[in-house]
Every structure is written in C-alpha cells, then in structure tokens.
Amino acid sequence: MPAEPMRVLVCDDHALFRAGIRAILEGQPGITVVGEAANGREAVQLARALRPDVVLMDMEMPELNGLEATRQLGEARPEAKVLILTMYAEDDLVVRCLEAGAAGYVMKDEPPAQLVYAIRAAGSGGRYLSPFAAEGVIRSSRSGAGRPETRYDALTRREREVFKLLADGRSAKEIAVRLELSTKTVDVHKTNLMRKLGVHDRGELLKYALQNRLVRLPILS
C-alpha cells in the first residue's frame, strides 16, 4: 500500500508567490498542498484544521509574523514541521527561528529542487538549512555566546499579537475586535509592550518592528 502523501501548507501574503510554490509542489510525487494562508494568524488556524506535515512559513506577514506564528504552531500543532521561507538570512534571525521551533530555513532564491528537498527532509523528521543560513548558525556557535534576549523576547504572547497589529497600522478598536478583547484591555497591553520595548509612540514602534524584521516596509502607492 503506497504511503500517504506529505501534506504541505503554504503561508505567504503574496498570492502570486503562493501560486508559484503550489505549481512547483503539485508536480512532485508524494507531496500535496492542502491549503494556503495569507497571514500568520490564518496559518495557525489552518494548521489546526488541515493537520499538515510541513508548513512553509514566510517571515513577514500581516496579523502575525512568521516567527510568532512558528512559536504558536509549536503549541497548537507540534507534529507539523515548520520551514521558514524568506529573503533574509541574518545570523540572529536564523537562530531566533530555530529557537522558536523551526525545522529548517530556506532562502527564496534557492532552486526549486532545494525547496522540494527541504520539504522532504523536514517531513521525514530531519532538518534543512540553506548554505548561507547554516554559515550563520556556525558563526553564532563559534562566538561562544548565546543569543542575548531582546526586548521583544520579553513580551507575552498577547503583547506580541497587539504589537504586530499596531505596527500594521490597526487602531485599538480594530485590535479589540480582531482579538476579541475590550478596548481597555488592548490599551493595557499597548502600554505594557511599549514600556518593555522602550518606545514612546507608534512611529518608534514601527521603526523597532522594521529594524527587527517583524514587519515589511509598507509600500506607498
């Protein structure tokens, strides 16, 4: 009896990129794309519902960034293996993703065959790091010092969610509706997270988010 195909969930906020990944994977034996998510929150929800074996996770998405979505997936669907799929390979970012539970780190400019290899490796219980990302991990390990905790690491899960929505330009009222909280509770989280981050207004908050690759630079039309 043939083995069940490896189930893959594709998470990226660009519809054309998701379509391209789907086209690549649907031609591969033993792999099936079970769904697509356009933001981090949807990624966690679909992972619960669709039970994928492998989740391809973009780093910079609306609602919830890939790093936080990976953390939440570790709680909601620990069986799913997360592969970070991104354009960025800063040493600190690679290490943070691995610490969050990612099974691998794939650069978006790698050949399709490498992506397929990475998916098969992760789905079989292994790991995959693109060469550039692997070099970053080696550099970090050779430094002899663990990654210092950032101010963002000190935020609670809910504070991170509020932080991301604030950085996306959402009002306190919009955040309250989306997270099913009272506006007063959102204001409390906002006050606490800004104090922990050492920022004083939304402009400084957005600057912090951009510097730490927690959101994508808005495109102005």
C-alpha positions in Angstrom: 0.0 0.0 0.0 1.5 3.4 -1.0 2.5 5.8 1.7 0.2 8.8 2.3 1.5 11.9 0.5 3.2 14.6 2.6 0.8 17.3 3.4 2.1 20.9 2.9 0.6 24.2 4.0 1.9 27.3 2.1 1.9 30.6 4.1 2.8 33.8 2.4 1.0 37.1 2.0 1.7 37.3 -1.8 -0.9 35.3 -3.8 1.4 35.0 -6.9 4.2 33.6 -4.8 1.8 31.1 -3.2 0.6 30.1 -6.6 4.2 29.6 -7.8 5.0 27.4 -4.9 1.8 25.4 -5.4 2.7 24.8 -9.1 6.2 23.6 -8.1 4.9 21.2 -5.5 1.9 19.8 -7.3 4.2 18.3 -9.8 6.2 16.4 -7.1 5.3 12.7 -6.3 4.3 12.1 -2.7 3.6 15.8 -1.9 0.2 17.5 -1.8 -0.6 21.1 -1.0 -3.5 21.1 1.4 -4.0 24.8 1.8 -2.7 28.4 1.6 -2.6 31.1 4.3 -2.2 34.8 3.6 -1.2 35.8 7.2 0.3 34.4 10.3 -3.0 34.1 12.2 -4.6 32.2 9.3 -1.5 29.9 9.2 -2.0 28.8 12.8 -5.8 28.3 12.3 -5.4 26.3 9.1 -2.6 24.2 10.6 -5.0 23.2 13.3 -7.8 22.4 10.9 -5.8 20.8 8.0 -3.2 19.0 10.0 -0.3 19.5 7.5 3.0 17.6 7.9 5.1 20.6 6.7 4.3 24.3 6.9 6.2 26.7 4.6 6.3 29.9 6.6 7.1 33.4 5.3 8.7 35.7 7.9 6.9 38.9 7.2 3.1 38.6 7.1 0.1 40.6 8.3 -1.7 39.8 11.5 1.1 37.7 13.0 4.7 37.5 11.8 6.3 34.2 10.8 8.4 34.0 13.9 5.4 34.3 16.3 3.3 32.0 14.1 6.0 29.4 14.4 6.0 29.7 18.2 2.2 29.3 18.3 2.3 26.3 15.9 4.7 24.6 18.3 1.9 24.7 20.8 -1.1 24.2 18.5 0.3 21.6 16.1 3.7 20.3 17.4 3.7 17.5 14.8 3.9 20.0 12.0 7.4 20.8 10.8 7.9 24.5 10.0 10.2 25.6 7.2 11.0 29.3 7.2 10.9 30.6 3.6 12.4 34.0 3.4 14.6 36.5 1.7 16.6 37.3 4.8 19.5 35.3 6.4 20.8 37.5 9.2 22.5 35.3 11.8 20.3 36.5 14.6 17.1 35.9 12.6 18.1 32.3 11.7 18.9 31.5 15.3 15.7 33.0 16.6 13.6 30.9 14.1 15.4 27.7 15.1 14.8 28.6 18.8 11.2 29.1 18.1 10.9 25.5 16.8 11.5 25.8 13.0 12.8 22.6 11.4 14.6 24.5 8.7 15.4 27.8 6.9 15.1 28.1 3.2 16.1 31.1 1.1 13.6 32.2 -1.5 16.2 32.5 -4.2 17.2 28.8 -3.9 16.4 26.4 -6.8 13.0 24.7 -6.7 14.8 21.3 -6.3 16.3 22.5 -3.0 12.9 23.6 -1.7 11.5 20.1 -2.5 14.5 18.5 -0.8 14.0 20.7 2.3 10.3 19.7 2.5 11.0 16.0 2.2 13.8 16.3 4.8 11.6 18.2 7.3 8.6 15.9 6.7 10.8 12.9 7.4 11.9 14.3 10.8 15.1 15.9 9.6 16.3 19.5 9.3 17.4 21.7 6.4 19.4 24.9 6.4 20.3 26.8 3.3 24.1 27.1 3.0 24.0 30.8 3.9 21.8 30.2 6.9 24.0 27.3 8.0 27.0 29.6 8.0 25.2 32.0 10.2 24.4 29.3 12.8 28.1 28.2 12.7 29.2 31.8 13.2 26.9 32.1 16.2 28.1 28.9 17.8 31.7 29.9 17.3 31.2 33.1 19.1 30.8 31.1 22.3 27.9 33.2 23.5 24.2 32.5 23.4 21.9 34.9 21.6 21.1 37.8 24.1 17.5 38.1 24.9 15.9 41.0 23.1 13.2 43.3 24.4 10.8 41.6 22.0 11.5 38.3 23.7 10.3 39.7 27.0 6.8 40.4 25.6 4.0 38.0 26.4 2.2 36.1 23.5 -0.7 38.5 23.7 1.6 41.6 23.7 3.3 40.3 20.6 0.0 40.0 18.8 -1.0 43.5 19.8 2.4 44.8 18.8 2.1 43.3 15.3 -1.3 44.7 14.8 -0.2 48.1 16.0 2.8 48.0 13.6 0.4 47.1 10.8 -1.5 50.3 11.5 -4.5 48.9 13.3 -6.4 51.1 15.8 -7.0 49.9 19.4 -10.7 49.4 18.5 -9.8 47.3 15.4 -7.4 45.2 17.5 -10.0 44.7 20.2 -12.5 43.3 17.6 -9.9 41.1 15.9 -8.5 39.6 19.2 -12.0 39.6 20.9 -10.8 41.8 23.7 -12.1 45.0 25.2 -10.5 48.3 24.1 -9.4 48.9 27.6 -7.5 45.6 27.7 -5.9 46.4 24.4 -4.8 49.8 25.8 -3.2 48.0 28.8 -1.3 45.6 26.5 -0.2 48.6 24.4 1.1 50.5 27.4 2.9 47.4 28.8 4.6 46.4 25.5 5.7 49.9 24.7 7.3 50.2 28.1 9.1 46.9 27.7 10.3 47.9 24.2 11.4 51.3 25.3 9.3 53.1 22.7 7.0 56.1 23.2 4.8 56.3 20.2 3.7 54.4 17.2 6.4 55.8 15.0 9.1 54.4 17.3 7.2 51.1 17.5 7.1 50.8 13.7 10.8 51.7 13.5 11.6 48.9 16.0 9.5 46.4 14.1 11.2 47.2 10.8 14.7 47.1 12.3 14.0 43.6 13.7 12.3 42.3 10.6 9.0 41.9 12.4 7.0 43.6 9.6 7.6 44.5 6.0 8.2 48.1 4.9 4.8 49.5 3.8 4.5 50.0 0.0 3.2 53.5 -0.7 1.1 54.0 -3.8 
